[in-house]
Amino acid sequence: MKKSFTYFIVALTFACMFASKSFAAPATAKTEVNQLLAFVNSGVNYIKKHGSEKAFAEINNPNGQFRKGDLYLFVYDFNGVCLAHGYDPQHMVGKNLYNLQDKFGTPAIKLMLGIAKRGGGFVTFYWPEPSTGNVQLKTAYFKPLDNKYIIGAGLYKLLDVPQDQIVKLEALKAFVNAGIDYIKNHGEDAAYREFDEPYGEFRSGDWYMFVINYQGTFLAYGMDPKGYVDKNFYDIKDAFGTPIVQLLINTAKSGGGVVSYYWSTPTTGEVVLKSSYVKPLNDNALIGAGIYGE
């Protein structure tokens, strides 16, 4: 394995993710997030006032008050069955989508249901955009309602997303798979030492590997092993309250995939898109790496 990977394109600096417990989101993002929360809450109020049957029919109505361009509501029960869907009720409503994955293997519905049980929040994944049909990055906000189901909505490209993001994610997957192969050939102890080595073959610029057990403790961390290995970050959240490490763990337990979220860059402090690709390493740990949007 060569020390320099020619397909590694942009900085991956996972360290900033743990430098602070919270970061302020840009004003434009805050505005969009506030609008998204208000939209979801308007759906909650409509259900409480008119009942679920009438509300679900209104949500499913393509010309109804809950369809505004690419913005629409969705409702799932806690088993993953879609009860209402403003974009495509014909193909979504009545189906169990608990194990549905986006194009990078992220189990979006499963992750949303898990977070909703803790009060709700945000998940970012790749989903068809209604106006174009193209798969695009989507940030969804959702909350539980009456302990029966979750209601939510999402924005496409909430913050700027590089056009070559998919190419970079494919390179990221190859990098992680190379780390898995190294573990198979050399064993966990030797591999973790190599991942933590600042001049090792798994450190090229800002690209590096991390390994986290399912309790949230870092076992290897190429950016700053002294600062983070053997420390627990299970409860850390991004700028919008998304429990990042918990999502990484849940995604790995579901077979692996991409978890996208918003975090400040180490150089400017600007909140931008960050995507991490993770895979299960064994029954109690995951391996992964991540990239920032430009």
C-alpha positions in Angstrom: 0.0 0.0 0.0 1.4 3.4 -1.0 1.8 6.1 1.5 0.4 8.7 -0.9 -3.1 8.1 -2.3 -3.6 9.9 -5.6 -7.4 9.8 -5.3 -7.5 11.6 -1.9 -8.8 15.0 -2.9 -9.8 17.2 0.0 -9.0 17.7 3.7 -10.4 15.3 6.2 -10.0 16.8 9.6 -12.2 14.9 12.0 -10.4 16.4 15.0 -12.4 19.7 14.9 -15.5 17.6 15.5 -14.4 17.0 19.0 -12.7 20.3 19.7 -15.9 21.8 21.2 -19.3 20.7 22.3 -21.1 23.2 20.0 -20.6 25.7 17.2 -22.8 28.5 15.9 -24.4 27.9 12.5 -24.2 30.6 9.9 -27.1 33.1 9.8 -28.5 31.8 6.5 -28.5 28.2 7.8 -30.1 29.3 11.0 -32.9 31.0 9.0 -33.5 27.9 6.9 -33.5 25.6 10.0 -36.0 27.9 11.8 -38.2 27.8 8.7 -38.0 24.0 8.6 -38.8 23.7 12.3 -41.8 26.0 11.9 -43.0 23.9 8.9 -42.9 20.7 10.9 -44.5 22.3 13.9 -47.3 23.5 11.7 -47.9 19.9 10.7 -48.0 18.8 14.3 -50.5 21.5 15.2 -52.7 20.5 12.2 -52.7 16.9 13.3 -53.7 17.8 16.9 -56.5 20.1 15.6 -58.0 17.9 12.9 -56.9 14.4 13.7 -54.6 12.0 11.9 -56.9 10.9 9.2 -57.7 14.3 7.8 -54.1 15.5 8.4 -52.5 12.6 6.6 -54.8 13.2 3.7 -53.8 16.8 3.6 -50.1 15.9 3.8 -50.5 13.5 0.9 -52.3 16.2 -1.2 -49.8 17.5 -3.8 -51.7 20.8 -3.9 -52.3 21.0 -0.2 -50.9 23.5 2.3 -48.0 21.1 3.3 -46.4 21.0 -0.2 -44.3 24.0 -0.9 -42.0 23.3 -3.8 -39.4 20.7 -2.7 -40.6 21.1 0.9 -43.1 18.5 2.1 -44.0 16.6 5.3 -43.6 12.9 6.0 -45.0 10.7 8.8 -43.7 7.2 9.9 -44.8 5.0 12.7 -42.1 3.6 15.0 -42.0 0.3 13.0 -41.0 2.2 10.0 -44.3 2.2 8.1 -44.9 5.3 6.1 -48.3 6.9 7.1 -48.1 10.0 5.0 -45.7 11.4 2.4 -46.1 14.7 0.6 -43.7 13.8 -2.2 -44.7 10.3 -3.3 -47.7 9.0 -1.3 -48.5 6.4 -4.0 -45.3 4.5 -3.6 -44.4 5.3 0.0 -47.6 5.2 2.1 -48.4 1.9 3.7 -44.9 0.4 3.1 -42.4 -0.5 5.8 -39.3 1.4 5.0 -37.4 0.8 8.2 -34.4 -0.7 6.4 -34.5 1.7 3.4 -31.0 3.0 2.6 -29.8 5.9 0.5 -27.3 5.4 -2.3 -24.4 5.3 0.1 -26.0 2.7 2.5 -27.2 5.2 5.1 -30.3 3.7 6.8 -32.1 7.1 6.9 -35.5 6.0 8.3 -33.9 3.7 10.9 -31.7 6.6 12.1 -34.6 9.0 12.3 -36.7 6.6 14.3 -33.8 6.1 16.8 -33.3 9.8 17.3 -37.0 10.5 17.5 -37.2 8.2 20.5 -34.9 10.6 22.2 -36.9 13.7 21.3 -36.1 14.3 17.7 -33.4 16.0 15.7 -31.6 16.1 12.4 -30.3 13.5 9.9 -28.6 14.2 6.6 -28.7 11.7 3.7 -29.0 11.5 -0.1 -32.6 11.5 -1.5 -34.3 12.3 -4.8 -35.1 16.0 -5.1 -38.8 16.4 -6.2 -38.3 19.2 -8.7 -35.5 17.3 -10.7 -35.6 13.7 -9.5 -31.9 13.9 -9.0 -30.4 12.3 -5.9 -29.3 15.2 -3.7 -28.1 15.9 -0.2 -31.1 16.3 2.2 -31.2 17.4 5.8 -34.3 16.3 7.6 -35.7 17.5 10.9 -38.3 15.3 12.7 -39.9 14.9 16.1 -42.1 12.3 17.8 -45.8 12.9 18.1 -48.0 11.2 20.8 -45.5 8.3 21.1 -47.2 6.9 18.0 -45.2 8.2 15.0 -42.7 10.8 13.9 -43.3 13.7 11.6 -40.7 15.6 9.7 -39.6 17.5 6.6 -36.3 18.2 4.9 -34.3 20.7 3.0 -32.1 19.9 0.0 -28.5 21.3 0.1 -29.0 23.2 3.4 -25.5 24.4 3.2 -23.2 24.5 0.2 -22.3 21.0 -1.2 -19.4 20.5 -3.6 -20.5 19.2 -7.0 -17.8 16.4 -6.9 -18.9 15.2 -3.4 -19.9 11.8 -4.7 -16.5 11.3 -6.3 -14.8 12.1 -3.0 -17.1 9.8 -1.1 -16.1 6.9 -3.4 -12.4 7.7 -2.7 -13.2 7.7 1.0 -14.8 4.3 0.8 -11.7 3.0 -0.9 -9.5 4.5 1.9 -11.6 2.8 4.6 -11.5 -0.5 2.8 -7.7 -0.3 2.6 -7.7 0.1 6.4 -9.9 -2.9 6.9 -7.5 -5.0 4.7 -4.5 -3.8 6.8 -6.2 -5.0 10.0 -6.9 -8.4 8.4 -3.3 -8.7 7.4 -1.6 -7.3 10.5 -4.0 -7.6 13.4 -5.8 -4.9 15.3 -3.0 -3.8 17.6 -0.5 -3.3 14.8 -3.1 -1.6 12.7 -4.2 0.8 15.3 -0.6 1.8 15.9 -0.2 2.4 12.2 -3.4 4.4 12.1 -2.1 6.6 14.9 1.3 7.1 13.3 1.6 10.7 12.0 4.0 9.6 9.2 2.4 6.2 8.6 0.8 5.0 5.4 -2.7 5.9 6.6 -1.9 9.5 7.1 -1.7 11.6 3.9 -2.2 15.3 4.5 -5.4 15.6 6.3 -6.6 12.1 5.5 -6.5 9.6 8.3 -8.4 6.7 9.9 -10.5 6.4 13.1 -11.8 3.4 15.0 -14.6 3.8 17.6 -16.1 1.1 19.7 -19.9 0.9 20.1 -19.8 2.6 23.4 -18.3 5.7 21.8 -14.7 5.3 22.9 -11.9 5.9 20.3 -9.6 3.0 19.7 -7.5 4.7 17.0 -7.5 8.3 15.7 -5.0 9.4 13.2 -5.2 13.1 13.7 -4.5 13.3 17.5 -4.2 9.9 19.2 -2.9 11.3 22.4 -5.9 13.6 22.7 -8.6 11.2 21.8 -7.7 7.5 22.0 -9.3 5.8 25.0 -11.7 8.8 25.5 -15.5 8.6 25.1 -17.4 11.0 22.8 -20.7 9.1 22.6 -22.9 12.2 23.3 -21.2 14.8 21.2 -23.5 16.7 18.8 -23.1 18.9 15.8 -24.2 22.5 15.3 -27.8 21.5 14.9 -27.9 19.0 17.7 -27.3 15.8 15.7 -25.6 13.1 17.9 -22.8 12.4 15.4 -21.0 9.5 17.1 -24.3 7.8 17.9 -25.3 8.1 14.2 -21.9 6.7 13.1 -22.4 3.7 15.5 -26.0 3.1 14.4 -25.0 3.3 10.7 -22.1 0.8 11.2 -24.4 -1.6 13.1 -26.7 -1.5 10.1 -23.9 -2.5 7.7 -22.2 0.7 7.1 -22.7 3.9 5.1 -22.2 7.6 5.0 -23.2 10.0 7.8 -23.3 13.6 6.8 -23.6 16.5 9.2 -22.5 20.1 9.7 -19.4 21.1 11.7 -17.0 23.9 11.8 -13.7 23.7 9.8 -10.5 23.8 11.7 -9.0 26.6 9.6 -11.9 29.1 9.4 -14.4 27.9 12.0 -17.1 28.1 9.3 -19.9 25.5 9.6 -19.8 23.3 6.4 -20.9 19.9 5.3 -18.9 17.0 6.6 -19.4 13.4 5.5 -17.9 10.3 7.2 -18.0 6.8 5.7 -18.1 4.0 8.3 -18.2 0.2 8.2 -18.5 -2.4 11.0 -15.1 -3.7 12.0 -16.3 -6.4 14.4 -19.2 -6.9 16.7 -18.2 -4.0 18.9 -16.4 -1.4 16.8 -16.5 0.6 13.6 -13.8 2.0 11.2 -14.2 5.1 9.2 -12.8 8.3 7.8 -14.4 11.6 6.6 -14.2 14.6 4.3 -15.3 18.3 4.5 -17.2 20.0 1.8 -15.3 22.9 0.2 
